[in-house]
Amino acid sequence: MSTSTYTVVGMTCGHCVNAVTEEVSQVPGVTGVDVDLSSGGLTVTSDAPVDESAVRAAVEEAGYEVAGA
């Protein structure tokens, strides 16, 4: 199992969390997504390491960005 953490910028409500969760969950190989609204933390769990650019693209598709991009 592999776990990666990111910080998402721009989320302000539960809808934001749901949007990010939905998009990142669709990245191939992802088995779990946990989003913390207050900190902007995004934890992605997968069976094998997931392509960071795919996670960033999914966050951007949801309308947000990963800090440090």
mmCIF file of the N, C-alpha and C atoms, coordinates in Angstrom:
data_MODEL
# 
_entry.id   MODEL 
# 
loop_
_atom_site.group_PDB 
_atom_site.id 
_atom_site.type_symbol 
_atom_site.label_atom_id 
_atom_site.label_alt_id 
_atom_site.label_comp_id 
_atom_site.label_asym_id 
_atom_site.label_entity_id 
_atom_site.label_seq_id 
_atom_site.pdbx_PDB_ins_code 
_atom_site.Cartn_x 
_atom_site.Cartn_y 
_atom_site.Cartn_z 
_atom_site.occupancy 
_atom_site.B_iso_or_equiv 
_atom_site.pdbx_formal_charge 
_atom_site.auth_seq_id 
_atom_site.auth_comp_id 
_atom_site.auth_asym_id 
_atom_site.auth_atom_id 
_atom_site.pdbx_PDB_model_num 
ATOM 1   N N  . MET A 1 1  ? 0.843   -1.186 0.000   1.00 0.00 ? 1  MET A N  1 
ATOM 2   C CA . MET A 1 1  ? 0.000   0.000  0.000   1.00 0.00 ? 1  MET A CA 1 
ATOM 3   C C  . MET A 1 1  ? 0.882   1.241  0.000   1.00 0.00 ? 1  MET A C  1 
ATOM 4   N N  . SER A 1 2  ? 0.444   2.262  -0.687  1.00 0.00 ? 2  SER A N  1 
ATOM 5   C CA . SER A 1 2  ? 1.179   3.518  -0.799  1.00 0.00 ? 2  SER A CA 1 
ATOM 6   C C  . SER A 1 2  ? 0.272   4.667  -0.369  1.00 0.00 ? 2  SER A C  1 
ATOM 7   N N  . THR A 1 3  ? 0.842   5.629  0.354   1.00 0.00 ? 3  THR A N  1 
ATOM 8   C CA . THR A 1 3  ? 0.089   6.800  0.779   1.00 0.00 ? 3  THR A CA 1 
ATOM 9   C C  . THR A 1 3  ? 0.869   8.048  0.408   1.00 0.00 ? 3  THR A C  1 
ATOM 10  N N  . SER A 1 4  ? 0.190   9.005  -0.201  1.00 0.00 ? 4  SER A N  1 
ATOM 11  C CA . SER A 1 4  ? 0.801   10.281 -0.560  1.00 0.00 ? 4  SER A CA 1 
ATOM 12  C C  . SER A 1 4  ? -0.042  11.404 0.017   1.00 0.00 ? 4  SER A C  1 
ATOM 13  N N  . THR A 1 5  ? 0.609   12.485 0.438   1.00 0.00 ? 5  THR A N  1 
ATOM 14  C CA . THR A 1 5  ? -0.134  13.619 0.976   1.00 0.00 ? 5  THR A CA 1 
ATOM 15  C C  . THR A 1 5  ? 0.170   14.873 0.180   1.00 0.00 ? 5  THR A C  1 
ATOM 16  N N  . TYR A 1 6  ? -0.844  15.697 0.038   1.00 0.00 ? 6  TYR A N  1 
ATOM 17  C CA . TYR A 1 6  ? -0.758  16.949 -0.715  1.00 0.00 ? 6  TYR A CA 1 
ATOM 18  C C  . TYR A 1 6  ? -1.512  18.017 0.067   1.00 0.00 ? 6  TYR A C  1 
ATOM 19  N N  . THR A 1 7  ? -1.291  19.271 -0.293  1.00 0.00 ? 7  THR A N  1 
ATOM 20  C CA . THR A 1 7  ? -2.079  20.361 0.269   1.00 0.00 ? 7  THR A CA 1 
ATOM 21  C C  . THR A 1 7  ? -2.835  21.023 -0.869  1.00 0.00 ? 7  THR A C  1 
ATOM 22  N N  . VAL A 1 8  ? -4.154  21.081 -0.721  1.00 0.00 ? 8  VAL A N  1 
ATOM 23  C CA . VAL A 1 8  ? -5.017  21.662 -1.746  1.00 0.00 ? 8  VAL A CA 1 
ATOM 24  C C  . VAL A 1 8  ? -5.374  23.085 -1.330  1.00 0.00 ? 8  VAL A C  1 
ATOM 25  N N  . VAL A 1 9  ? -5.232  24.018 -2.264  1.00 0.00 ? 9  VAL A N  1 
ATOM 26  C CA . VAL A 1 9  ? -5.510  25.430 -2.011  1.00 0.00 ? 9  VAL A CA 1 
ATOM 27  C C  . VAL A 1 9  ? -6.858  25.808 -2.621  1.00 0.00 ? 9  VAL A C  1 
ATOM 28  N N  . GLY A 1 10 ? -7.680  26.552 -1.846  1.00 0.00 ? 10 GLY A N  1 
ATOM 29  C CA . GLY A 1 10 ? -8.913  27.107 -2.392  1.00 0.00 ? 10 GLY A CA 1 
ATOM 30  C C  . GLY A 1 10 ? -10.197 26.453 -1.935  1.00 0.00 ? 10 GLY A C  1 
ATOM 31  N N  . MET A 1 11 ? -10.109 25.380 -1.163  1.00 0.00 ? 11 MET A N  1 
ATOM 32  C CA . MET A 1 11 ? -11.332 24.729 -0.694  1.00 0.00 ? 11 MET A CA 1 
ATOM 33  C C  . MET A 1 11 ? -11.922 25.532 0.466   1.00 0.00 ? 11 MET A C  1 
ATOM 34  N N  . THR A 1 12 ? -13.245 25.733 0.443   1.00 0.00 ? 12 THR A N  1 
ATOM 35  C CA . THR A 1 12 ? -13.883 26.525 1.491   1.00 0.00 ? 12 THR A CA 1 
ATOM 36  C C  . THR A 1 12 ? -15.092 25.856 2.128   1.00 0.00 ? 12 THR A C  1 
ATOM 37  N N  . CYS A 1 13 ? -15.555 24.730 1.576   1.00 0.00 ? 13 CYS A N  1 
ATOM 38  C CA . CYS A 1 13 ? -16.778 24.122 2.103   1.00 0.00 ? 13 CYS A CA 1 
ATOM 39  C C  . CYS A 1 13 ? -16.825 22.631 1.810   1.00 0.00 ? 13 CYS A C  1 
ATOM 40  N N  . GLY A 1 14 ? -17.867 21.992 2.297   1.00 0.00 ? 14 GLY A N  1 
ATOM 41  C CA . GLY A 1 14 ? -18.048 20.567 2.083   1.00 0.00 ? 14 GLY A CA 1 
ATOM 42  C C  . GLY A 1 14 ? -18.171 20.198 0.617   1.00 0.00 ? 14 GLY A C  1 
ATOM 43  N N  . HIS A 1 15 ? -18.766 21.070 -0.180  1.00 0.00 ? 15 HIS A N  1 
ATOM 44  C CA . HIS A 1 15 ? -18.881 20.801 -1.611  1.00 0.00 ? 15 HIS A CA 1 
ATOM 45  C C  . HIS A 1 15 ? -17.500 20.718 -2.249  1.00 0.00 ? 15 HIS A C  1 
ATOM 46  N N  . CYS A 1 16 ? -16.598 21.585 -1.801  1.00 0.00 ? 16 CYS A N  1 
ATOM 47  C CA . CYS A 1 16 ? -15.215 21.571 -2.303  1.00 0.00 ? 16 CYS A CA 1 
ATOM 48  C C  . CYS A 1 16 ? -14.570 20.217 -2.001  1.00 0.00 ? 16 CYS A C  1 
ATOM 49  N N  . VAL A 1 17 ? -14.749 19.755 -0.775  1.00 0.00 ? 17 VAL A N  1 
ATOM 50  C CA . VAL A 1 17 ? -14.191 18.466 -0.357  1.00 0.00 ? 17 VAL A CA 1 
ATOM 51  C C  . VAL A 1 17 ? -14.746 17.353 -1.235  1.00 0.00 ? 17 VAL A C  1 
ATOM 52  N N  . ASN A 1 18 ? -16.053 17.362 -1.468  1.00 0.00 ? 18 ASN A N  1 
ATOM 53  C CA . ASN A 1 18 ? -16.675 16.335 -2.299  1.00 0.00 ? 18 ASN A CA 1 
ATOM 54  C C  . ASN A 1 18 ? -16.158 16.369 -3.725  1.00 0.00 ? 18 ASN A C  1 
ATOM 55  N N  . ALA A 1 19 ? -15.965 17.565 -4.272  1.00 0.00 ? 19 ALA A N  1 
ATOM 56  C CA . ALA A 1 19 ? -15.485 17.700 -5.646  1.00 0.00 ? 19 ALA A CA 1 
ATOM 57  C C  . ALA A 1 19 ? -14.071 17.123 -5.786  1.00 0.00 ? 19 ALA A C  1 
ATOM 58  N N  . VAL A 1 20 ? -13.208 17.460 -4.845  1.00 0.00 ? 20 VAL A N  1 
ATOM 59  C CA . VAL A 1 20 ? -11.828 16.948 -4.882  1.00 0.00 ? 20 VAL A CA 1 
ATOM 60  C C  . VAL A 1 20 ? -11.827 15.439 -4.684  1.00 0.00 ? 20 VAL A C  1 
ATOM 61  N N  . THR A 1 21 ? -12.600 14.963 -3.726  1.00 0.00 ? 21 THR A N  1 
ATOM 62  C CA . THR A 1 21 ? -12.671 13.521 -3.451  1.00 0.00 ? 21 THR A CA 1 
ATOM 63  C C  . THR A 1 21 ? -13.127 12.758 -4.687  1.00 0.00 ? 21 THR A C  1 
ATOM 64  N N  . GLU A 1 22 ? -14.171 13.266 -5.330  1.00 0.00 ? 22 GLU A N  1 
ATOM 65  C CA . GLU A 1 22 ? -14.715 12.585 -6.516  1.00 0.00 ? 22 GLU A CA 1 
ATOM 66  C C  . GLU A 1 22 ? -13.693 12.517 -7.643  1.00 0.00 ? 22 GLU A C  1 
ATOM 67  N N  . GLU A 1 23 ? -13.035 13.627 -7.928  1.00 0.00 ? 23 GLU A N  1 
ATOM 68  C CA . GLU A 1 23 ? -12.067 13.654 -9.036  1.00 0.00 ? 23 GLU A CA 1 
ATOM 69  C C  . GLU A 1 23 ? -10.845 12.784 -8.750  1.00 0.00 ? 23 GLU A C  1 
ATOM 70  N N  . VAL A 1 24 ? -10.284 12.909 -7.556  1.00 0.00 ? 24 VAL A N  1 
ATOM 71  C CA . VAL A 1 24 ? -9.072  12.148 -7.231  1.00 0.00 ? 24 VAL A CA 1 
ATOM 72  C C  . VAL A 1 24 ? -9.381  10.659 -7.147  1.00 0.00 ? 24 VAL A C  1 
ATOM 73  N N  . SER A 1 25 ? -10.585 10.301 -6.721  1.00 0.00 ? 25 SER A N  1 
ATOM 74  C CA . SER A 1 25 ? -10.973 8.889  -6.647  1.00 0.00 ? 25 SER A CA 1 
ATOM 75  C C  . SER A 1 25 ? -10.958 8.217  -8.013  1.00 0.00 ? 25 SER A C  1 
ATOM 76  N N  . GLN A 1 26 ? -11.079 9.004  -9.072  1.00 0.00 ? 26 GLN A N  1 
ATOM 77  C CA . GLN A 1 26 ? -11.116 8.463  -10.428 1.00 0.00 ? 26 GLN A CA 1 
ATOM 78  C C  . GLN A 1 26 ? -9.727  8.230  -11.015 1.00 0.00 ? 26 GLN A C  1 
ATOM 79  N N  . VAL A 1 27 ? -8.673  8.680  -10.314 1.00 0.00 ? 27 VAL A N  1 
ATOM 80  C CA . VAL A 1 27 ? -7.308  8.446  -10.800 1.00 0.00 ? 27 VAL A CA 1 
ATOM 81  C C  . VAL A 1 27 ? -7.025  6.942  -10.724 1.00 0.00 ? 27 VAL A C  1 
ATOM 82  N N  . PRO A 1 28 ? -6.526  6.353  -11.809 1.00 0.00 ? 28 PRO A N  1 
ATOM 83  C CA . PRO A 1 28 ? -6.251  4.909  -11.803 1.00 0.00 ? 28 PRO A CA 1 
ATOM 84  C C  . PRO A 1 28 ? -5.327  4.498  -10.662 1.00 0.00 ? 28 PRO A C  1 
ATOM 85  N N  . GLY A 1 29 ? -5.721  3.456  -9.950  1.00 0.00 ? 29 GLY A N  1 
ATOM 86  C CA . GLY A 1 29 ? -4.902  2.930  -8.866  1.00 0.00 ? 29 GLY A CA 1 
ATOM 87  C C  . GLY A 1 29 ? -5.259  3.452  -7.491  1.00 0.00 ? 29 GLY A C  1 
ATOM 88  N N  . VAL A 1 30 ? -6.004  4.555  -7.429  1.00 0.00 ? 30 VAL A N  1 
ATOM 89  C CA . VAL A 1 30 ? -6.363  5.138  -6.140  1.00 0.00 ? 30 VAL A CA 1 
ATOM 90  C C  . VAL A 1 30 ? -7.412  4.265  -5.451  1.00 0.00 ? 30 VAL A C  1 
ATOM 91  N N  . THR A 1 31 ? -7.152  3.932  -4.178  1.00 0.00 ? 31 THR A N  1 
ATOM 92  C CA . THR A 1 31 ? -8.088  3.099  -3.424  1.00 0.00 ? 31 THR A CA 1 
ATOM 93  C C  . THR A 1 31 ? -8.768  3.868  -2.303  1.00 0.00 ? 31 THR A C  1 
ATOM 94  N N  . GLY A 1 32 ? -8.230  5.046  -1.955  1.00 0.00 ? 32 GLY A N  1 
ATOM 95  C CA . GLY A 1 32 ? -8.843  5.840  -0.901  1.00 0.00 ? 32 GLY A CA 1 
ATOM 96  C C  . GLY A 1 32 ? -8.422  7.292  -0.983  1.00 0.00 ? 32 GLY A C  1 
ATOM 97  N N  . VAL A 1 33 ? -9.343  8.181  -0.617  1.00 0.00 ? 33 VAL A N  1 
ATOM 98  C CA . VAL A 1 33 ? -9.071  9.618  -0.623  1.00 0.00 ? 33 VAL A CA 1 
ATOM 99  C C  . VAL A 1 33 ? -9.619  10.206 0.671   1.00 0.00 ? 33 VAL A C  1 
ATOM 100 N N  . ASP A 1 34 ? -8.779  10.968 1.378   1.00 0.00 ? 34 ASP A N  1 
ATOM 101 C CA . ASP A 1 34 ? -9.216  11.635 2.592   1.00 0.00 ? 34 ASP A CA 1 
ATOM 102 C C  . ASP A 1 34 ? -8.849  13.104 2.467   1.00 0.00 ? 34 ASP A C  1 
ATOM 103 N N  . VAL A 1 35 ? -9.849  13.977 2.595   1.00 0.00 ? 35 VAL A N  1 
ATOM 104 C CA . VAL A 1 35 ? -9.632  15.417 2.468   1.00 0.00 ? 35 VAL A CA 1 
ATOM 105 C C  . VAL A 1 35 ? -9.986  16.087 3.787   1.00 0.00 ? 35 VAL A C  1 
ATOM 106 N N  . ASP A 1 36 ? -9.085  16.928 4.282   1.00 0.00 ? 36 ASP A N  1 
ATOM 107 C CA . ASP A 1 36 ? -9.318  17.694 5.517   1.00 0.00 ? 36 ASP A CA 1 
ATOM 108 C C  . ASP A 1 36 ? -9.540  19.146 5.116   1.00 0.00 ? 36 ASP A C  1 
ATOM 109 N N  . LEU A 1 37 ? -10.778 19.608 5.243   1.00 0.00 ? 37 LEU A N  1 
ATOM 110 C CA . LEU A 1 37 ? -11.134 20.963 4.817   1.00 0.00 ? 37 LEU A CA 1 
ATOM 111 C C  . LEU A 1 37 ? -10.338 22.027 5.565   1.00 0.00 ? 37 LEU A C  1 
ATOM 112 N N  . SER A 1 38 ? -10.203 21.893 6.879   1.00 0.00 ? 38 SER A N  1 
ATOM 113 C CA . SER A 1 38 ? -9.560  22.948 7.666   1.00 0.00 ? 38 SER A CA 1 
ATOM 114 C C  . SER A 1 38 ? -8.093  23.142 7.327   1.00 0.00 ? 38 SER A C  1 
ATOM 115 N N  . SER A 1 39 ? -7.382  22.053 7.034   1.00 0.00 ? 39 SER A N  1 
ATOM 116 C CA . SER A 1 39 ? -5.952  22.172 6.728   1.00 0.00 ? 39 SER A CA 1 
ATOM 117 C C  . SER A 1 39 ? -5.665  22.165 5.227   1.00 0.00 ? 39 SER A C  1 
ATOM 118 N N  . GLY A 1 40 ? -6.657  21.733 4.428   1.00 0.00 ? 40 GLY A N  1 
ATOM 119 C CA . GLY A 1 40 ? -6.420  21.587 2.992   1.00 0.00 ? 40 GLY A CA 1 
ATOM 120 C C  . GLY A 1 40 ? -5.684  20.299 2.670   1.00 0.00 ? 40 GLY A C  1 
ATOM 121 N N  . GLY A 1 41 ? -5.523  19.449 3.682   1.00 0.00 ? 41 GLY A N  1 
ATOM 122 C CA . GLY A 1 41 ? -4.778  18.206 3.486   1.00 0.00 ? 41 GLY A CA 1 
ATOM 123 C C  . GLY A 1 41 ? -5.525  17.208 2.613   1.00 0.00 ? 41 GLY A C  1 
ATOM 124 N N  . LEU A 1 42 ? -4.778  16.589 1.726   1.00 0.00 ? 42 LEU A N  1 
ATOM 125 C CA . LEU A 1 42 ? -5.311  15.549 0.844   1.00 0.00 ? 42 LEU A CA 1 
ATOM 126 C C  . LEU A 1 42 ? -4.419  14.333 0.997   1.00 0.00 ? 42 LEU A C  1 
ATOM 127 N N  . THR A 1 43 ? -4.986  13.231 1.446   1.00 0.00 ? 43 THR A N  1 
ATOM 128 C CA . THR A 1 43 ? -4.244  11.986 1.574   1.00 0.00 ? 43 THR A CA 1 
ATOM 129 C C  . THR A 1 43 ? -4.804  10.998 0.571   1.00 0.00 ? 43 THR A C  1 
ATOM 130 N N  . VAL A 1 44 ? -3.924  10.486 -0.274  1.00 0.00 ? 44 VAL A N  1 
ATOM 131 C CA . VAL A 1 44 ? -4.318  9.552  -1.322  1.00 0.00 ? 44 VAL A CA 1 
ATOM 132 C C  . VAL A 1 44 ? -3.693  8.197  -1.009  1.00 0.00 ? 44 VAL A C  1 
ATOM 133 N N  . THR A 1 45 ? -4.535  7.174  -0.939  1.00 0.00 ? 45 THR A N  1 
ATOM 134 C CA . THR A 1 45 ? -4.076  5.816  -0.677  1.00 0.00 ? 45 THR A CA 1 
ATOM 135 C C  . THR A 1 45 ? -4.237  4.995  -1.951  1.00 0.00 ? 45 THR A C  1 
ATOM 136 N N  . SER A 1 46 ? -3.241  4.150  -2.223  1.00 0.00 ? 46 SER A N  1 
ATOM 137 C CA . SER A 1 46 ? -3.288  3.336  -3.436  1.00 0.00 ? 46 SER A CA 1 
ATOM 138 C C  . SER A 1 46 ? -2.520  2.043  -3.201  1.00 0.00 ? 46 SER A C  1 
ATOM 139 N N  . ASP A 1 47 ? -2.739  1.075  -4.070  1.00 0.00 ? 47 ASP A N  1 
ATOM 140 C CA . ASP A 1 47 ? -2.031  -0.200 -3.960  1.00 0.00 ? 47 ASP A CA 1 
ATOM 141 C C  . ASP A 1 47 ? -0.562  -0.045 -4.350  1.00 0.00 ? 47 ASP A C  1 
ATOM 142 N N  . ALA A 1 48 ? -0.302  0.855  -5.292  1.00 0.00 ? 48 ALA A N  1 
ATOM 143 C CA . ALA A 1 48 ? 1.051   1.145  -5.766  1.00 0.00 ? 48 ALA A CA 1 
ATOM 144 C C  . ALA A 1 48 ? 1.158   2.662  -5.903  1.00 0.00 ? 48 ALA A C  1 
ATOM 145 N N  . PRO A 1 49 ? 2.371   3.197  -5.934  1.00 0.00 ? 49 PRO A N  1 
ATOM 146 C CA . PRO A 1 49 ? 2.503   4.655  -6.077  1.00 0.00 ? 49 PRO A CA 1 
ATOM 147 C C  . PRO A 1 49 ? 1.717   5.182  -7.280  1.00 0.00 ? 49 PRO A C  1 
ATOM 148 N N  . VAL A 1 50 ? 1.028   6.303  -7.070  1.00 0.00 ? 50 VAL A N  1 
ATOM 149 C CA . VAL A 1 50 ? 0.213   6.922  -8.116  1.00 0.00 ? 50 VAL A CA 1 
ATOM 150 C C  . VAL A 1 50 ? 0.987   8.099  -8.699  1.00 0.00 ? 50 VAL A C  1 
ATOM 151 N N  . ASP A 1 51 ? 0.827   8.324  -9.982  1.00 0.00 ? 51 ASP A N  1 
ATOM 152 C CA . ASP A 1 51 ? 1.488   9.426  -10.672 1.00 0.00 ? 51 ASP A CA 1 
ATOM 153 C C  . ASP A 1 51 ? 1.043   10.755 -10.071 1.00 0.00 ? 51 ASP A C  1 
ATOM 154 N N  . GLU A 1 52 ? 1.988   11.506 -9.510  1.00 0.00 ? 52 GLU A N  1 
ATOM 155 C CA . GLU A 1 52 ? 1.659   12.782 -8.871  1.00 0.00 ? 52 GLU A CA 1 
ATOM 156 C C  . GLU A 1 52 ? 0.988   13.741 -9.838  1.00 0.00 ? 52 GLU A C  1 
ATOM 157 N N  . SER A 1 53 ? 1.408   13.739 -11.099 1.00 0.00 ? 53 SER A N  1 
ATOM 158 C CA . SER A 1 53 ? 0.807   14.653 -12.079 1.00 0.00 ? 53 SER A CA 1 
ATOM 159 C C  . SER A 1 53 ? -0.662  14.316 -12.311 1.00 0.00 ? 53 SER A C  1 
ATOM 160 N N  . ALA A 1 54 ? -1.025  13.044 -12.191 1.00 0.00 ? 54 ALA A N  1 
ATOM 161 C CA . ALA A 1 54 ? -2.429  12.637 -12.361 1.00 0.00 ? 54 ALA A CA 1 
ATOM 162 C C  . ALA A 1 54 ? -3.269  13.155 -11.195 1.00 0.00 ? 54 ALA A C  1 
ATOM 163 N N  . VAL A 1 55 ? -2.698  13.119 -9.979  1.00 0.00 ? 55 VAL A N  1 
ATOM 164 C CA . VAL A 1 55 ? -3.409  13.640 -8.811  1.00 0.00 ? 55 VAL A CA 1 
ATOM 165 C C  . VAL A 1 55 ? -3.572  15.147 -8.951  1.00 0.00 ? 55 VAL A C  1 
ATOM 166 N N  . ARG A 1 56 ? -2.500  15.840 -9.343  1.00 0.00 ? 56 ARG A N  1 
ATOM 167 C CA . ARG A 1 56 ? -2.571  17.291 -9.535  1.00 0.00 ? 56 ARG A CA 1 
ATOM 168 C C  . ARG A 1 56 ? -3.616  17.645 -10.591 1.00 0.00 ? 56 ARG A C  1 
ATOM 169 N N  . ALA A 1 57 ? -3.651  16.893 -11.688 1.00 0.00 ? 57 ALA A N  1 
ATOM 170 C CA . ALA A 1 57 ? -4.618  17.155 -12.758 1.00 0.00 ? 57 ALA A CA 1 
ATOM 171 C C  . ALA A 1 57 ? -6.046  16.945 -12.253 1.00 0.00 ? 57 ALA A C  1 
ATOM 172 N N  . ALA A 1 58 ? -6.260  15.942 -11.413 1.00 0.00 ? 58 ALA A N  1 
ATOM 173 C CA . ALA A 1 58 ? -7.595  15.674 -10.875 1.00 0.00 ? 58 ALA A CA 1 
ATOM 174 C C  . ALA A 1 58 ? -8.033  16.812 -9.956  1.00 0.00 ? 58 ALA A C  1 
ATOM 175 N N  . VAL A 1 59 ? -7.107  17.307 -9.131  1.00 0.00 ? 59 VAL A N  1 
ATOM 176 C CA . VAL A 1 59 ? -7.425  18.432 -8.240  1.00 0.00 ? 59 VAL A CA 1 
ATOM 177 C C  . VAL A 1 59 ? -7.769  19.665 -9.069  1.00 0.00 ? 59 VAL A C  1 
ATOM 178 N N  . GLU A 1 60 ? -6.994  19.910 -10.138 1.00 0.00 ? 60 GLU A N  1 
ATOM 179 C CA . GLU A 1 60 ? -7.258  21.052 -11.012 1.00 0.00 ? 60 GLU A CA 1 
ATOM 180 C C  . GLU A 1 60 ? -8.594  20.895 -11.734 1.00 0.00 ? 60 GLU A C  1 
ATOM 181 N N  . GLU A 1 61 ? -8.936  19.677 -12.117 1.00 0.00 ? 61 GLU A N  1 
ATOM 182 C CA . GLU A 1 61 ? -10.227 19.403 -12.771 1.00 0.00 ? 61 GLU A CA 1 
ATOM 183 C C  . GLU A 1 61 ? -11.379 19.759 -11.833 1.00 0.00 ? 61 GLU A C  1 
ATOM 184 N N  . ALA A 1 62 ? -11.156 19.559 -10.536 1.00 0.00 ? 62 ALA A N  1 
ATOM 185 C CA . ALA A 1 62 ? -12.183 19.891 -9.540  1.00 0.00 ? 62 ALA A CA 1 
ATOM 186 C C  . ALA A 1 62 ? -12.247 21.402 -9.303  1.00 0.00 ? 62 ALA A C  1 
ATOM 187 N N  . GLY A 1 63 ? -11.261 22.143 -9.819  1.00 0.00 ? 63 GLY A N  1 
ATOM 188 C CA . GLY A 1 63 ? -11.296 23.599 -9.698  1.00 0.00 ? 63 GLY A CA 1 
ATOM 189 C C  . GLY A 1 63 ? -10.369 24.171 -8.640  1.00 0.00 ? 63 GLY A C  1 
ATOM 190 N N  . TYR A 1 64 ? -9.416  23.365 -8.175  1.00 0.00 ? 64 TYR A N  1 
ATOM 191 C CA . TYR A 1 64 ? -8.500  23.802 -7.116  1.00 0.00 ? 64 TYR A CA 1 
ATOM 192 C C  . TYR A 1 64 ? -7.076  23.557 -7.561  1.00 0.00 ? 64 TYR A C  1 
ATOM 193 N N  . GLU A 1 65 ? -6.102  23.850 -6.691  1.00 0.00 ? 65 GLU A N  1 
ATOM 194 C CA . GLU A 1 65 ? -4.733  23.544 -7.061  1.00 0.00 ? 65 GLU A CA 1 
ATOM 195 C C  . GLU A 1 65 ? -3.986  22.963 -5.884  1.00 0.00 ? 65 GLU A C  1 
ATOM 196 N N  . VAL A 1 66 ? -2.948  22.195 -6.216  1.00 0.00 ? 66 VAL A N  1 
ATOM 197 C CA . VAL A 1 66 ? -2.091  21.609 -5.199  1.00 0.00 ? 66 VAL A CA 1 
ATOM 198 C C  . VAL A 1 66 ? -1.002  22.629 -4.891  1.00 0.00 ? 66 VAL A C  1 
ATOM 199 N N  . ALA A 1 67 ? -0.794  22.913 -3.611  1.00 0.00 ? 67 ALA A N  1 
ATOM 200 C CA . ALA A 1 67 ? 0.225   23.882 -3.205  1.00 0.00 ? 67 ALA A CA 1 
ATOM 201 C C  . ALA A 1 67 ? 1.591   23.409 -3.687  1.00 0.00 ? 67 ALA A C  1 
ATOM 202 N N  . GLY A 1 68 ? 2.399   24.375 -4.108  1.00 0.00 ? 68 GLY A N  1 
ATOM 203 C CA . GLY A 1 68 ? 3.749   24.053 -4.570  1.00 0.00 ? 68 GLY A CA 1 
ATOM 204 C C  . GLY A 1 68 ? 3.799   23.583 -6.015  1.00 0.00 ? 68 GLY A C  1 
ATOM 205 N N  . ALA A 1 69 ? 2.682   23.748 -6.716  1.00 0.00 ? 69 ALA A N  1 
ATOM 206 C CA . ALA A 1 69 ? 2.621   23.280 -8.117  1.00 0.00 ? 69 ALA A CA 1 
ATOM 207 C C  . ALA A 1 69 ? 3.472   24.151 -9.014  1.00 0.00 ? 69 ALA A C  1 
# 
